Amino acid sequence: MFKKIVLDNYLSFRHIEMDLTGSGNEPVRHAFIYGENGSGKSNLIESLMMLKDSMKTVNRVNRLKEFTELRETLKKMNSKEGTSAADDDPDTSDTDELKRMMRLLNYDITDISKGIRMTGSDAGTSASFCFTLGGHDGSYDVRFDPNDRLVYERLCFVVESRSKDIFEISSISGDDASPNGNLIDMRFSPQLFKDNVYRRTIEDIIQRYWGKHSFMSILDDQYSSNNQAYMEKNLGTGIDEVIEFFNDLVVCCVRTRGKAGRGIKDKILANLGGGRIAHNEKERLQIYEEALNSFFTRIYSDVKKVYYRTEQNGNILNYTLFFSKMIGGKRRDIGISEESTGTTGLLDLFPAFFECARGRTVFFDELDSGIHDLLIKELIDELKDSFKGQFVATTHNTSLLEIIDPKKVFVIQVDSRGEKRILPISSIERTQKNHNNRSRYLKGVFDAVPVMGEIDLIDIVHRVESNVGGTE
């Protein structure tokens, strides 16, 4: 679980810290973030997506390279057998797809960092994530220069029962620097490498790729490419636990809307609305069907059954989610593509709740998107004690303020200079059990509510008409 997130020059934040610890310096199990539209709630969730994406740049490029090489080999084999078109008459869509793949083959951490720096800032961007794992505290820090290049990376976690730096890598400018203008300074815990040959191999990889890729991404690919026994033989300190924790993190933000988010490893759970699976996975599909049936029939009185329609195509099973509902005195079947925004929003939420109940950490943007306020309130009130992991969400639903501990309700405050801070409401104004925090929030006691000036719509219309000559 996460204890603190610190961001500098990150999207709309010049500097912001979110402290997710409660009593005893333990991380809170759930937290809900409020703020005006445009205050940066989604940007906070986006920082966790950045963390996940940065972990996979090496793995993504290598897997794509393998796929591209296999694809080209198959094309050559087909060409020799006379089963494909001549090379001088390529298919346009095939050529476009190849160009797209070539772009992705050059994908690196700069493609992530250049999209997160604060607009108009000439300073670098940094992010720090403090967490607790297996009873031990740790932190991971990354820093990018004004040109969006990775220049610093550090991981602190348990080494021989104490929290110490496992590695620290930085880029140093100098006269003897490499062509990209940087030297690389590497510092490792003595317990990180168990084998000197492997250490030299990794140091060589760092010299070649660090800056384009993070060291955590390099190690993640090593764990993906090599068997467990080999990695245990060569690496120590529990760094594999941190990599697994970051990979298991579930994040749903604006750019993944329509899905449960990244981090859902189960293909069906990540695509509950429909998709394609192997035919031998039909039994697993039925298990999720039963789970969704239990979930939705308890939420909606008119939903009598939730089920999958399937169509077999060879060894592939195409599946689509349907709702059997009472409409006009008759049961009618509605496909998920025809369902309301609220229902699809609940379908997005189900995997997030499910994974958190299994002990995973979940960050979810726009919790209440299209869903009735009272329904969200009842859902959270019913489920929050089932969260074995950590659930952090942004929301505008003020009814939650009636049931959530004030220490777990956060607001993003914005001053007249656009400087921001995020605080639990309990630290802003003293709260007691008999206080109506929803009413206090709406009255502006905790700030983080819209303050609108007067709008003369008639005057706006008249000025537009006088300039464009009226409307047709």
Secondary structure, DSSP 8 states (H G I E B T S, - for coil): -EEEEEEEEETTEEEEEEE-B-GGG-B-SEEEEE--TTSSHHHHHHHHHHHHHHTTHHHHHHHHHHHHHHHHHHHHHHHHTT-S--TTS--HHHHHHHHHHHHHHT--HHHHHTTTB-TT--S-EEEEEEEEETTEEEEEEEEE-TTS-EEEEEEEEEETTEEEEEEEEEEE--TT--TTS-EEEEEE-TTTBS-HHHHHHHHHHHHHHBTTB-HHHHHHHHHHHS-HHHHHHHB-TTHHHHHHHHHH-EEE-GGGTTSS-BT--SHHHHTTTEEEEEGGGHHHHHHHHHHHHHHHHHH-SSEEEEEEEEEEETTEEEEEEEEEEEETTEEEEEEGGGS-HHHHHHHHHHHHHHHHHTT-EEEES-TTTTS-HHHHHHHHHHHGGG-SSEEEEE---GGGGGTS-GGGEEEEEE-TTS-EEEEEHHHHS---TT--HHHHHHTTTT--S-------HHHHHHHHHHHHT---
